[in-house]
Amino acid sequence: MQADFFDFYGQALNKLAFDDVITLIHLLNKVNDGLKSIHLQKESDQ
C-alpha cells in the first residue's frame, strides 16, 4: 500500500518544479500549524 501511495503522489507531482515543491511543503506546514491551533468547544447538552 505504501508503494501505491508514493506512486500515486509521484505521478501527481512529477511535473512540479523543485521550487514549486518547496512552496507546497511550506504552505502545507502553515496549514498544519493552523490545524494544530484549532480549539473547538463542545456544546453542552441542555
N, C-alpha and C positions, 0 to 999 in steps of 0.2 A: 504494500500500500504506500509506503514511503517513496518508493521509486515512482509510482504513479503521480504522487503529489509533485515531486521535483520535475517530472516530465511535463506535467500539465502546465505548471507555472513557468517552466523553462521555455515552453513553446509560446506562452502568452507574452513573455517579456523579452524574447530574443531580438526584437527589433529596437529595443530601447538603447540609447547611447549610455555610456558609463555615467555621464553627468546626470542623465535622467534617472538612473537607478539610485544615485546618491540623493537626489532631490526627493524621490519616492520614499526612500528609507527615512529621510529627515521628516517628511510630512507624516509618515506612519508613526514615528516616535512621538510627534506632537499630539496626534490623535490618541495614542496610547496613554500619554500623560494626562490628557483631558478625561479619558475614561476612568483613570485611577482617581481623579479628583471629584467624581460624581458621588454625591451623598443624597440618596432618596429617603424620605421619611415615610414610614408605613402609616397608613391611615388606621386609626383605631376603630374597631367595630363598635358602633353605637346604636 
